[in-house]
Amino acid sequence: MDGNTLTVNIEEPRYDQSTYSGRAKHFFITTNPLNLFVSGKTLDEAKDVVERYRKGEIPPDLTEEKLWEAKNLYDSAFHPDTKEKMFILGRMSAQVPMNMTITGCMMTFYKTTPAVIFWQWFNQTFNAVVNYTNRSGDTPISPKQLGISYAMATGGAVTTALTLNGMVKKMPPIVGRFVPFAAVAAANCINIPCMRSKELLSGIPVFDADGKRIGESTRAASSAISQVVVSRIIMAMPGMMIPPFIMNSLEKKSFMKRMPWLSAPIQVSLIGFLLIFATPLCCALFPQKSSMAVANLEPEVREKIQALPNAPGVVFFNKGL
């Protein structure tokens, strides 16, 4: 195809986002851990291609395939609202390598209080970075608010893990292996709303079908954050619910008794394999570009939108990840 006649809508992902399979294909690309190895220069070049295309500046040698390659890199590294390059460990492409390591350690070293405190703290610190990096909207968060949110999130996770550990001491050993998941699930319900509390207070941008910003809504923020909490909890389930049964069985084998040090690498590898699929498949549970009926918005926002010429019946917003 001649570059000058290229007519591709890159404001929407390449695959149909109204279907689960289309969203899954999109996230398999953007959460690919190999994206972490792409140089900053290449990412900036991809951003340049995307921004120039949006302005109608289409080089003669730009093909549809090259455009989508640039757009995929752009989506994996740049925030959809602020357009800024995201911190590398906060990108969704870092989820698999980081979570396989952290989750593997949480599930290997879950018996002692110091280990539980350290790994739950480490996990929630990483989650706080991810939640802040992938927040919706472009409103800055003050250092004070960020600090309070971080303290609440990490404190809640550690407290939950220690409380559950104390409760399961008299139960069968395999029950204790599920404590990390219960703590992570509970912590997600604290961490994500805390790190995105500014959205709940001030609202997130809502747009019409043409992408024009027409207001900010706290109800849209609540919907966005709820969807992310659900998808993150389900994302953690395969890697934290399946390995306990496998490891409980393996540790009874003679070779594991002779080489107990194998437990951590086997568990980390198993979790990594599961996360390669769980991460994109769970990111795809809800559309990235979510929608809400104007009738369901808070009254003042609804009235403002309904007063517009050709007022839309539905608004759209970025739910974050």
VOTOR-381019 format. One line per 2 residues: number of its first residue (from 1); for each residue x, y, z of N, C-alpha, C. Coordinates in Angstrom, 1 decimal. Example, Ala and Ser with C-alpha at 12.3 -4.5 7.8 and 13.67 -1.06 7.14 Angstrom:
BEGIN
1	13.2 -5.7 7.8 12.3 -4.5 7.8 13.2 -3.3 7.8  12.8 -2.2 7.1 13.7 -1.1 7.1 12.9 0.0 7.9
This chain:
BEGIN
1	0.9 -1.2 0.0 0.0 0.0 0.0 0.9 1.2 0.0  0.5 2.2 -0.8 1.3 3.5 -0.9 1.0 4.3 0.4
3	2.1 4.8 1.0 2.0 5.5 2.3 1.1 6.7 2.2  1.1 7.4 1.1 0.3 8.6 0.9 -1.2 8.3 0.9
5	-1.6 7.0 0.7 -3.1 6.7 0.7 -3.5 5.9 1.9  -2.6 5.9 2.9 -2.9 5.1 4.1 -4.1 5.7 4.9
7	-5.1 4.9 5.1 -6.3 5.5 5.8 -6.7 4.4 6.9  -5.9 4.4 8.0 -6.1 3.5 9.1 -6.5 4.3 10.3
9	-7.5 3.9 11.0 -8.0 4.6 12.2 -7.2 4.0 13.4  -6.1 4.8 13.8 -5.3 4.3 14.9 -5.8 4.8 16.3
11	-6.9 5.6 16.3 -7.5 6.0 17.5 -8.1 4.8 18.3  -8.4 3.8 17.5 -8.9 2.5 18.1 -7.9 1.4 17.9
13	-7.8 0.4 18.8 -6.9 -0.7 18.6 -7.2 -1.4 17.3  -6.2 -2.2 16.8 -6.3 -2.9 15.6 -7.4 -3.9 15.6
15	-7.7 -4.5 16.7 -8.7 -5.6 16.8 -9.9 -5.1 17.4  -11.1 -5.6 17.0 -12.4 -5.1 17.5 -12.5 -5.2 19.0
17	-12.6 -4.1 19.7 -12.6 -4.1 21.1 -14.0 -4.3 21.7  -15.0 -4.5 20.9 -16.3 -4.9 21.4 -16.4 -6.4 21.6
19	-15.4 -7.1 21.2 -15.4 -8.6 21.4 -14.3 -8.9 22.4  -14.5 -10.0 23.1 -13.4 -10.4 24.1 -12.2 -10.9 23.3
21	-12.4 -11.6 22.2 -11.2 -12.1 21.5 -10.4 -10.9 20.9  -11.1 -9.9 20.5 -10.4 -8.7 19.9 -9.5 -8.0 21.0
23	-10.1 -7.9 22.2 -9.4 -7.3 23.3 -8.2 -8.1 23.8  -8.4 -9.5 23.8 -7.4 -10.4 24.2 -6.2 -10.3 23.2
25	-6.5 -10.2 21.9 -5.4 -10.1 20.9 -4.6 -8.8 21.2  -5.3 -7.7 21.4 -4.7 -6.4 21.7 -3.8 -6.5 22.9
27	-4.2 -7.1 24.0 -3.4 -7.1 25.2 -2.3 -8.1 25.2  -2.4 -9.2 24.4 -1.3 -10.1 24.2 -0.1 -9.3 23.6
29	-0.5 -8.3 22.7 0.6 -7.5 22.1 1.2 -6.5 23.1  0.3 -5.8 23.7 0.8 -4.6 24.6 1.3 -5.1 25.9
31	1.0 -6.3 26.4 1.6 -6.8 27.7 2.8 -7.7 27.4  3.2 -7.9 26.2 4.3 -8.8 25.8 5.5 -8.3 26.6
33	6.1 -9.2 27.4 7.3 -8.8 28.2 8.5 -8.3 27.3  8.5 -8.8 26.0 9.6 -8.4 25.1 9.6 -6.9 24.8
35	8.5 -6.3 25.1 8.4 -4.8 24.8 9.4 -4.1 25.8  9.7 -4.7 26.9 10.6 -4.0 27.9 12.0 -3.9 27.3
37	12.4 -4.7 26.3 13.7 -4.6 25.8 13.8 -3.6 24.6  12.7 -3.0 24.3 12.8 -2.0 23.2 13.4 -0.8 23.7
39	14.4 -0.2 23.0 15.1 0.9 23.4 14.2 2.2 23.5  14.7 3.1 24.3 14.0 4.4 24.5 13.9 5.1 23.1
41	15.0 5.0 22.4 15.0 5.7 21.1 14.0 5.1 20.1  13.8 3.8 20.1 12.8 3.1 19.3 11.4 3.5 19.7
43	11.2 3.6 21.0 9.9 4.0 21.5 9.6 5.4 21.1  10.5 6.3 21.2 10.3 7.7 20.8 10.1 7.8 19.3
45	10.7 7.0 18.5 10.5 6.9 17.0 9.1 6.5 16.7  8.6 5.4 17.5 7.3 4.9 17.3 6.2 6.0 17.7
47	6.5 6.8 18.7 5.6 7.9 19.1 5.6 8.9 18.0  6.7 9.2 17.4 6.8 10.2 16.4 6.0 9.8 15.2
49	6.1 8.5 14.8 5.3 8.0 13.7 3.8 8.2 14.0  3.4 7.8 15.2 2.0 7.9 15.5 1.5 9.3 15.5
51	2.3 10.2 16.2 1.8 11.6 16.2 1.8 12.3 14.9  2.8 12.0 14.0 2.8 12.6 12.7 1.7 12.0 11.8
53	1.3 10.8 12.0 0.2 10.2 11.3 -1.1 10.9 11.7  -1.2 11.1 13.0 -2.4 11.8 13.5 -2.6 13.2 12.9
55	-1.5 13.8 12.6 -1.5 15.2 11.9 -1.6 15.1 10.4  -1.7 13.9 9.9 -1.8 13.8 8.4 -0.5 13.7 7.7
57	0.6 13.7 8.5 2.0 13.7 7.8 2.4 12.2 7.6  2.1 11.7 6.4 2.3 10.3 6.1 3.5 10.1 5.2
59	4.6 9.5 5.7 5.8 9.3 4.8 5.4 8.3 3.7  6.0 8.4 2.5 5.7 7.6 1.4 5.9 6.1 1.7
61	6.9 5.8 2.5 7.3 4.4 2.8 6.6 3.8 4.0  5.6 4.5 4.6 4.9 4.0 5.7 3.8 3.0 5.3
63	3.9 1.8 5.7 2.9 0.8 5.3 2.0 0.6 6.5  0.9 -0.1 6.3 -0.1 -0.3 7.4 0.6 -1.2 8.5
65	1.4 -2.2 8.1 2.0 -3.0 9.1 3.0 -2.2 9.9  3.8 -1.3 9.3 4.7 -0.5 10.0 4.0 0.4 11.0
67	2.9 1.0 10.5 2.1 1.9 11.4 1.6 1.1 12.6  1.1 -0.1 12.4 0.6 -0.8 13.6 1.7 -1.2 14.5
69	2.8 -1.6 14.0 4.0 -1.9 14.8 4.3 -0.7 15.7  4.3 0.5 15.1 4.6 1.7 15.9 3.5 2.0 16.9
71	2.3 1.8 16.5 1.2 2.0 17.4 1.2 1.1 18.6  1.5 -0.2 18.3 1.6 -1.2 19.4 2.7 -0.9 20.4
73	3.8 -0.4 19.9 4.9 0.0 20.9 4.4 1.2 21.6  3.8 2.1 20.9 3.3 3.4 21.6 2.3 3.0 22.7
75	1.4 2.1 22.4 0.4 1.8 23.4 1.0 1.1 24.6  2.1 0.4 24.4 2.7 -0.4 25.5 3.5 0.5 26.4
77	3.9 1.7 26.0 4.9 2.5 26.7 4.4 3.9 27.1  3.4 4.4 26.4 3.0 5.8 26.7 1.5 5.8 27.2
79	1.3 6.7 28.2 0.0 6.8 28.9 -1.0 7.3 27.9  -2.2 6.7 27.8 -3.2 7.1 26.8 -3.8 8.5 27.1
81	-3.7 9.0 28.3 -4.3 10.3 28.6 -3.2 11.4 28.7  -2.1 11.1 29.4 -1.1 12.2 29.5 -0.1 12.2 28.3
83	0.0 11.1 27.6 0.9 10.9 26.5 2.4 10.8 26.9  2.6 10.7 28.2 4.0 10.6 28.7 4.5 9.2 28.7
85	5.8 9.0 28.5 6.4 7.7 28.6 6.3 7.2 30.0  5.7 6.0 30.2 5.5 5.5 31.5 6.8 4.9 32.1
87	6.9 4.9 33.5 8.0 4.3 34.2 8.0 2.8 33.8  9.2 2.3 33.5 9.3 0.9 32.8 8.6 -0.2 33.7
89	8.8 -0.1 35.0 8.3 -1.2 35.9 6.8 -1.0 36.1  6.2 0.2 35.7 4.8 0.4 35.9 4.0 0.0 34.6
91	4.7 -0.3 33.5 4.0 -0.7 32.3 3.5 -2.1 32.4  2.4 -2.4 31.7 1.8 -3.7 31.8 2.7 -4.8 31.2
93	3.6 -4.4 30.4 4.6 -5.4 29.8 5.5 -5.9 30.9  5.6 -5.2 32.1 6.5 -5.7 33.2 5.7 -6.6 34.1
95	4.4 -6.7 33.9 3.6 -7.5 34.8 4.1 -9.0 35.0  4.4 -9.6 33.9 4.7 -11.1 33.9 6.1 -11.3 34.6
97	7.2 -10.7 34.2 8.4 -10.9 34.9 8.4 -10.5 36.3  7.8 -9.3 36.6 7.8 -8.8 38.0 6.9 -9.7 38.9
99	5.7 -10.0 38.4 4.7 -10.7 39.3 5.1 -12.2 39.4  5.8 -12.8 38.4 6.2 -14.2 38.6 7.3 -14.3 39.7
101	8.1 -13.3 39.8 9.2 -13.3 40.8 8.6 -13.0 42.2  7.8 -11.9 42.3 7.2 -11.5 43.6 6.2 -12.6 44.1
103	5.3 -13.0 43.2 4.3 -14.0 43.6 5.0 -15.3 44.0  6.0 -15.8 43.2 6.8 -17.0 43.6 7.4 -16.9 45.0
105	8.0 -15.7 45.3 8.6 -15.5 46.6 7.6 -15.5 47.7  6.4 -14.8 47.4 5.4 -14.7 48.4 4.9 -16.1 48.8
107	4.8 -17.0 47.8 4.2 -18.3 48.0 5.2 -19.3 48.4  6.5 -19.0 48.3 7.6 -19.9 48.8 7.9 -19.6 50.3
109	8.0 -18.2 50.5 8.4 -17.8 51.9 7.1 -17.2 52.6  6.2 -18.1 52.9 4.9 -17.6 53.5 4.8 -18.1 55.0
111	5.8 -18.8 55.5 5.6 -19.4 56.9 6.1 -18.5 58.0  7.1 -17.6 57.7 7.6 -16.8 58.8 7.1 -15.3 58.7
113	6.9 -14.7 59.9 6.4 -13.3 59.9 7.2 -12.3 59.2  8.6 -12.3 59.4 9.4 -11.4 58.7 9.3 -11.5 57.1
115	9.2 -12.8 56.7 9.1 -13.0 55.2 7.8 -12.5 54.7  6.7 -12.8 55.4 5.4 -12.3 55.0 5.3 -10.8 55.0
117	5.9 -10.1 56.0 5.9 -8.7 56.0 6.7 -8.1 54.8  7.9 -8.7 54.6 8.7 -8.1 53.5 8.1 -8.3 52.1
119	7.6 -9.5 51.8 7.1 -9.8 50.5 5.8 -9.2 50.2  4.9 -9.1 51.2 3.6 -8.3 51.0 3.9 -6.8 50.8
121	4.9 -6.3 51.6 5.2 -4.9 51.4 5.8 -4.7 50.0  6.7 -5.6 49.6 7.4 -5.4 48.3 6.3 -5.5 47.2
123	5.4 -6.5 47.3 4.3 -6.7 46.3 3.4 -5.4 46.2  3.0 -4.9 47.4 2.1 -3.7 47.3 2.9 -2.5 46.9
125	4.2 -2.4 47.1 4.9 -1.3 46.6 5.0 -1.3 45.1  5.2 -2.5 44.6 5.2 -2.7 43.1 3.8 -2.4 42.6
127	2.7 -2.9 43.2 1.4 -2.7 42.8 1.0 -1.2 42.8  1.5 -0.5 43.8 1.3 1.0 43.9 1.9 1.7 42.7
129	3.1 1.3 42.3 3.7 1.8 41.1 2.9 1.6 39.9  2.4 0.3 39.7 1.6 0.0 38.6 0.3 0.7 38.6
131	-0.4 0.8 39.7 -1.7 1.5 39.8 -1.5 3.0 39.5  -0.5 3.6 40.0 -0.2 5.0 39.7 0.1 5.2 38.3
133	0.9 4.4 37.7 1.4 4.5 36.3 0.2 4.4 35.4  -0.7 3.5 35.7 -1.8 3.1 34.8 -3.2 3.8 35.2
135	-3.1 4.8 36.0 -4.3 5.5 36.4 -5.0 6.1 35.2  -6.3 6.4 35.4 -7.0 7.0 34.3 -7.0 8.5 34.5
137	-7.0 9.3 33.4 -7.1 10.8 33.5 -5.7 11.4 33.5  -5.7 12.7 33.6 -4.4 13.4 33.5 -4.2 14.4 34.7
139	-5.0 14.1 35.8 -4.9 15.0 37.0 -3.7 14.6 37.8  -2.8 15.4 38.2 -1.7 15.1 39.0 -2.1 14.8 40.4
141	-1.3 13.9 41.1 -1.6 13.5 42.5 -0.5 14.1 43.3  -0.9 14.8 44.4 0.1 15.5 45.3 1.0 14.4 46.0
143	2.2 14.7 46.3 3.1 13.8 47.1 2.5 13.4 48.4  1.8 14.3 49.1 1.1 14.0 50.4 0.0 12.9 50.2
145	-0.8 13.1 49.2 -1.9 12.2 48.9 -1.3 10.8 48.4  -0.3 10.9 47.7 0.4 9.6 47.2 0.9 8.9 48.4
147	1.6 9.6 49.3 2.2 9.0 50.5 1.1 8.3 51.4  0.0 9.0 51.6 -1.1 8.5 52.4 -1.7 7.2 51.8
149	-1.9 7.3 50.5 -2.5 6.2 49.7 -1.6 5.0 49.8  -0.3 5.2 49.6 0.7 4.1 49.6 0.8 3.5 51.0
151	0.7 4.3 52.1 0.8 3.7 53.5 -0.5 2.9 53.7  -1.6 3.4 53.3 -2.9 2.6 53.5 -2.8 1.3 52.8
153	-2.4 1.3 51.5 -2.4 0.1 50.7 -1.4 -0.9 51.2  -0.2 -0.5 51.5 0.8 -1.5 52.0 0.4 -2.0 53.4
155	0.0 -1.1 54.3 -0.4 -1.4 55.6 -1.6 -2.4 55.6  -2.6 -2.2 54.7 -3.7 -3.1 54.6 -3.3 -4.5 54.2
157	-2.4 -4.6 53.2 -1.9 -5.9 52.7 -1.2 -6.7 53.8  -0.3 -6.0 54.4 0.5 -6.7 55.5 -0.3 -7.2 56.6
159	-1.3 -6.3 57.1 -2.2 -6.6 58.2 -3.0 -7.8 57.8  -3.6 -7.8 56.6 -4.4 -8.9 56.1 -3.6 -10.2 56.1
161	-2.4 -10.2 55.5 -1.6 -11.4 55.4 -1.3 -12.0 56.8  -0.9 -11.1 57.7 -0.5 -11.6 59.1 -1.7 -12.1 59.8
163	-2.9 -11.4 59.7 -4.1 -11.9 60.3 -4.5 -13.3 59.8  -4.5 -13.4 58.5 -4.9 -14.7 57.9 -3.9 -15.8 58.3
165	-2.6 -15.5 58.3 -1.6 -16.5 58.7 -1.8 -17.0 60.1  -2.2 -16.1 61.0 -2.5 -16.5 62.4 -3.7 -17.4 62.5
167	-4.7 -17.2 61.6 -6.0 -17.9 61.6 -5.8 -19.3 61.1  -4.8 -19.5 60.1 -4.8 -20.9 59.5 -3.7 -21.8 60.1
169	-3.1 -21.3 61.2 -2.0 -22.2 61.8 -2.5 -23.5 62.2  -3.7 -23.7 62.6 -4.2 -25.0 63.1 -4.9 -25.7 62.0
171	-4.9 -25.2 60.8 -5.5 -25.9 59.6 -4.5 -26.7 58.9  -4.9 -27.5 57.9 -4.0 -28.3 57.1 -3.0 -27.4 56.4
173	-1.8 -27.9 56.2 -0.7 -27.0 55.6 -1.1 -26.4 54.3  -1.8 -27.1 53.5 -2.2 -26.6 52.1 -3.0 -25.3 52.2
175	-3.8 -25.1 53.3 -4.6 -23.9 53.5 -3.7 -22.7 53.6  -2.6 -22.9 54.3 -1.6 -21.8 54.5 -1.1 -21.3 53.2
177	-1.0 -22.1 52.2 -0.5 -21.7 50.9 -1.4 -20.8 50.1  -2.7 -20.7 50.6 -3.6 -19.8 49.9 -3.7 -18.4 50.6
179	-3.0 -18.3 51.7 -3.0 -17.0 52.4 -2.5 -15.9 51.5  -1.4 -16.1 50.8 -0.9 -15.0 49.9 -1.9 -14.5 48.9
181	-2.7 -15.4 48.4 -3.8 -15.0 47.4 -4.8 -14.1 48.1  -5.3 -14.6 49.3 -6.3 -13.9 50.0 -5.8 -12.5 50.4
183	-4.5 -12.4 50.8 -4.0 -11.1 51.1 -3.9 -10.2 49.9  -3.5 -10.8 48.8 -3.4 -10.0 47.5 -4.8 -9.5 47.1
185	-5.8 -10.4 47.1 -7.1 -10.0 46.7 -7.6 -8.9 47.6  -7.4 -9.0 48.9 -7.9 -8.0 49.8 -7.1 -6.7 49.6
187	-5.8 -6.8 49.4 -5.0 -5.6 49.2 -5.4 -4.9 47.9  -5.7 -5.6 46.8 -6.2 -5.0 45.6 -7.4 -4.1 45.8
189	-8.2 -4.5 46.7 -9.4 -3.7 47.0 -9.1 -2.5 47.8  -7.9 -2.4 48.4 -7.4 -1.2 49.1 -6.5 -0.4 48.2
191	-5.5 -1.1 47.6 -4.4 -0.4 46.9 -4.9 0.4 45.7  -5.7 -0.2 44.9 -6.1 0.4 43.7 -7.0 1.7 44.0
193	-8.1 1.6 44.8 -8.8 2.8 45.1 -7.9 3.9 45.8  -7.0 3.4 46.7 -6.2 4.4 47.4 -5.3 5.1 46.4
195	-4.6 4.4 45.5 -3.6 5.0 44.6 -4.3 5.8 43.5  -5.6 5.6 43.3 -6.4 6.4 42.4 -7.5 7.2 43.0
197	-7.3 7.5 44.3 -8.3 8.3 45.1 -8.6 9.6 44.5  -7.6 10.2 43.8 -7.8 11.5 43.2 -8.9 11.5 42.2
199	-9.0 10.3 41.5 -10.1 10.1 40.5 -11.4 10.1 41.2  -11.5 9.4 42.3 -12.8 9.3 43.0 -13.3 10.6 43.6
201	-12.3 11.5 43.9 -12.6 12.8 44.4 -12.9 13.9 43.3  -12.1 13.8 42.3 -12.2 14.9 41.2 -12.9 14.4 40.0
203	-13.0 13.1 39.8 -13.6 12.5 38.6 -12.5 12.3 37.5  -12.9 11.6 36.5 -12.0 11.3 35.3 -12.6 11.9 34.1
205	-11.8 12.2 33.1 -12.4 12.8 31.8 -13.4 11.8 31.1  -14.5 12.4 30.7 -15.4 11.6 29.9 -15.5 12.2 28.5
207	-15.7 11.4 27.5 -15.7 11.9 26.1 -16.9 11.5 25.3  -17.2 12.2 24.3 -18.3 11.8 23.4 -17.8 10.7 22.4
209	-18.6 10.3 21.5 -18.2 9.2 20.6 -17.1 9.7 19.6  -16.9 11.0 19.4 -15.9 11.5 18.5 -14.6 11.8 19.3
211	-14.6 11.5 20.6 -13.3 11.7 21.3 -13.2 13.1 21.9  -14.3 13.9 21.9 -14.2 15.2 22.4 -14.5 15.2 23.9
213	-13.6 15.8 24.7 -13.8 15.8 26.2 -15.0 16.7 26.6  -15.9 16.1 27.3 -17.1 16.9 27.6 -17.4 17.0 29.1
215	-16.5 16.6 29.9 -16.7 16.7 31.4 -15.8 15.7 32.2  -16.0 15.8 33.5 -15.3 14.9 34.4 -16.3 14.2 35.3
217	-16.2 12.9 35.6 -17.2 12.2 36.4 -16.6 11.3 37.4  -17.1 11.5 38.7 -16.6 10.6 39.7 -17.3 9.2 39.6
219	-18.5 9.2 39.1 -19.2 7.9 38.9 -18.5 7.0 37.8  -18.0 7.7 36.8 -17.2 7.0 35.8 -15.9 6.5 36.4
221	-15.3 7.3 37.3 -14.1 6.8 38.0 -14.4 5.6 38.9  -15.5 5.6 39.6 -15.9 4.4 40.4 -16.1 3.2 39.6
223	-16.7 3.3 38.4 -16.9 2.2 37.5 -15.6 1.7 37.0  -14.7 2.7 36.6 -13.4 2.3 36.1 -12.5 1.5 37.1
225	-12.5 2.0 38.3 -11.7 1.4 39.4 -12.2 0.1 39.8  -13.6 -0.1 39.8 -14.2 -1.4 40.1 -13.8 -2.4 39.1
227	-13.8 -2.1 37.8 -13.5 -3.0 36.8 -12.0 -3.4 36.9  -11.1 -2.5 37.2 -9.7 -2.8 37.4 -9.5 -3.7 38.6
229	-10.2 -3.5 39.7 -10.0 -4.3 40.9 -10.4 -5.8 40.6  -11.6 -5.9 39.9 -12.0 -7.3 39.6 -11.0 -8.0 38.6
231	-10.6 -7.3 37.6 -9.7 -7.9 36.6 -8.3 -8.3 37.3  -7.8 -7.4 38.2 -6.6 -7.7 38.9 -6.7 -8.9 39.8
233	-7.8 -9.0 40.5 -8.0 -10.2 41.4 -8.0 -11.5 40.6  -8.8 -11.4 39.5 -8.9 -12.6 38.7 -7.6 -12.9 38.0
235	-6.8 -11.9 37.7 -5.5 -12.1 37.1 -4.6 -12.8 38.0  -4.7 -12.6 39.3 -3.8 -13.2 40.3 -4.2 -14.7 40.6
237	-5.5 -15.0 40.3 -6.0 -16.4 40.7 -5.2 -17.5 40.1  -5.0 -17.6 38.8 -4.3 -18.8 38.3 -2.9 -19.1 38.9
239	-2.1 -18.0 38.9 -0.8 -18.1 39.4 -0.7 -18.4 40.9  -1.8 -18.1 41.7 -1.8 -18.2 43.1 -2.7 -19.3 43.6
241	-3.6 -19.8 42.8 -4.5 -20.9 43.2 -4.1 -22.3 42.7  -3.5 -22.3 41.5 -3.1 -23.6 40.9 -1.8 -24.1 41.5
243	-0.7 -23.3 41.6 0.6 -23.8 42.1 0.6 -24.5 43.5  -0.3 -24.0 44.4 -0.3 -24.6 45.7 -0.6 -26.1 45.7
245	-1.5 -26.5 44.8 -1.8 -28.0 44.7 -0.6 -28.7 44.1  0.0 -28.1 43.1 1.1 -28.8 42.4 2.3 -28.9 43.3
247	2.6 -27.8 44.0 3.8 -27.8 44.9 3.5 -28.7 46.1  2.3 -28.7 46.6 2.0 -29.6 47.7 2.2 -31.0 47.4
249	1.9 -31.4 46.1 2.2 -32.8 45.7 3.7 -33.0 45.4  4.3 -32.0 44.8 5.7 -32.2 44.4 6.6 -32.3 45.7
251	6.3 -31.6 46.7 7.2 -31.6 47.9 7.1 -32.9 48.7  6.2 -33.8 48.3 6.2 -35.1 48.9 7.1 -36.1 48.1
253	7.5 -35.7 46.9 8.4 -36.5 46.1 9.8 -36.6 46.7  10.4 -37.7 46.5 11.8 -37.9 47.1 12.8 -37.0 46.5
255	12.7 -36.6 45.2 13.7 -35.7 44.7 13.6 -34.3 45.3  12.4 -33.9 45.6 12.2 -32.6 46.3 12.7 -32.6 47.7
257	12.6 -33.7 48.4 13.1 -33.8 49.7 14.6 -33.8 49.7  15.2 -34.3 48.7 16.7 -34.3 48.5 17.2 -32.9 48.1
259	16.4 -32.2 47.3 16.8 -30.9 46.8 15.7 -29.9 47.1  15.5 -29.5 48.3 14.4 -28.6 48.6 14.6 -27.2 48.0
261	15.8 -26.9 47.6 16.0 -25.6 47.0 15.4 -25.4 45.6  14.9 -26.6 45.1 14.2 -26.5 43.8 12.8 -25.9 43.9
263	12.3 -25.8 45.1 10.9 -25.3 45.3 10.7 -23.9 44.7  11.6 -23.0 45.0 11.4 -21.6 44.6 11.5 -21.5 43.1
265	12.5 -22.0 42.4 12.6 -21.9 40.9 11.4 -22.6 40.2  11.0 -23.7 40.7 9.9 -24.5 40.1 8.6 -23.6 40.2
267	8.4 -23.1 41.4 7.2 -22.3 41.7 7.2 -21.0 40.8  8.3 -20.3 40.8 8.4 -19.1 40.0 8.2 -19.4 38.5
269	8.7 -20.4 38.0 8.6 -20.8 36.6 7.1 -21.1 36.3  6.5 -21.9 37.2 5.1 -22.3 37.0 4.2 -21.0 37.0
271	4.4 -20.1 37.9 3.6 -18.9 38.0 3.8 -18.0 36.8  5.1 -18.0 36.3 5.4 -17.2 35.1 4.6 -17.7 33.9
273	4.6 -19.0 33.7 3.9 -19.6 32.6 2.4 -19.3 32.7  1.8 -19.3 33.9 0.4 -19.0 34.0 0.1 -17.5 33.8
275	1.0 -16.7 34.2 0.8 -15.2 34.1 0.9 -14.8 32.6  1.7 -15.5 31.8 1.8 -15.1 30.4 0.5 -15.1 29.7
277	-0.4 -16.0 30.2 -1.8 -16.0 29.6 -2.8 -15.2 30.5  -2.6 -15.3 31.8 -3.6 -14.6 32.7 -3.6 -13.1 32.5
279	-2.4 -12.5 32.4 -2.3 -11.1 32.3 -3.1 -10.5 31.1  -2.8 -10.9 29.9 -3.6 -10.3 28.8 -5.1 -10.7 28.8
281	-5.3 -12.0 29.2 -6.7 -12.4 29.2 -7.6 -11.7 30.2  -7.0 -11.3 31.3 -7.7 -10.6 32.4 -7.8 -9.1 32.1
283	-6.8 -8.6 31.5 -6.8 -7.2 31.1 -8.0 -7.0 30.1  -8.3 -8.1 29.4 -9.3 -8.0 28.3 -10.7 -8.2 28.8
285	-10.9 -8.5 30.1 -12.2 -8.7 30.6 -13.2 -7.6 30.4  -12.7 -6.4 30.5 -13.5 -5.2 30.3 -12.9 -4.3 29.2
287	-13.6 -3.6 28.4 -13.1 -2.7 27.4 -12.2 -1.6 28.0  -11.1 -1.4 27.4 -10.2 -0.3 27.9 -11.0 1.1 27.8
289	-11.7 1.2 26.7 -12.5 2.4 26.5 -13.9 2.1 27.0  -14.1 2.3 28.3 -15.4 1.9 28.9 -16.5 3.0 28.5
291	-17.7 2.6 28.8 -18.8 3.6 28.5 -19.8 3.6 29.7  -20.6 4.7 29.7 -21.6 4.8 30.7 -22.7 5.7 30.2
293	-23.9 5.3 30.4 -25.1 6.1 30.0 -25.0 7.5 30.7  -25.3 8.5 30.0 -25.3 9.9 30.6 -26.3 9.9 31.8
295	-27.4 9.1 31.6 -28.4 9.1 32.7 -27.9 8.6 34.0  -26.8 7.8 34.0 -26.2 7.2 35.2 -25.1 8.1 35.8
297	-24.8 9.2 35.2 -23.8 10.1 35.7 -24.3 10.9 36.9  -23.5 11.5 37.7 -23.9 12.4 38.8 -24.7 13.5 38.2
299	-25.8 14.0 38.9 -26.7 15.0 38.4 -26.1 16.2 37.7  -25.1 16.9 38.4 -24.5 18.1 37.9 -23.8 17.8 36.5
301	-23.1 16.7 36.4 -22.4 16.3 35.2 -23.4 16.0 34.1  -24.5 15.3 34.5 -25.5 14.9 33.5 -26.2 16.2 32.9
303	-26.5 17.1 33.8 -27.1 18.4 33.3 -26.2 19.1 32.4  -24.9 19.2 32.7 -24.0 19.9 31.9 -23.9 19.3 30.5
305	-23.9 18.0 30.4 -23.8 17.3 29.1 -25.1 17.4 28.3  -26.2 17.2 29.0 -27.5 17.3 28.3 -27.8 18.7 27.8
307	-27.1 19.7 28.3 -27.3 21.1 27.8 -26.5 21.3 26.5  -25.6 20.4 26.2 -24.8 20.6 25.0 -25.6 20.4 23.7
309	-25.2 21.0 22.6 -25.9 20.7 21.3 -25.6 19.3 20.9  -26.6 18.6 20.4 -26.4 17.2 20.0 -25.9 16.4 21.2
311	-26.5 16.6 22.4 -26.0 15.9 23.6 -26.0 14.4 23.4  -24.9 13.7 23.7 -24.8 12.2 23.6 -25.6 11.5 24.7
313	-26.0 10.3 24.4 -26.7 9.5 25.4 -25.7 8.7 26.2  -24.5 8.5 25.7 -23.5 7.7 26.3 -22.2 8.4 26.3
315	-21.4 8.3 27.3 -20.0 8.9 27.4 -19.0 7.7 27.5  -17.8 8.0 27.1 -16.7 7.1 27.1 -15.6 7.6 28.0
317	-14.8 6.6 28.6 -13.7 7.0 29.4 -12.7 5.9 29.4  -11.4 6.2 29.7 -10.3 5.3 29.8 -10.4 4.7 31.2
319	-10.6 3.4 31.4 -10.7 2.8 32.7 -9.4 2.6 33.4  -8.3 2.7 32.7 -7.0 2.4 33.3 -6.8 0.9 33.3
321	-5.6 0.5 33.8 -5.3 -1.0 33.8 -4.9 -1.4 35.2
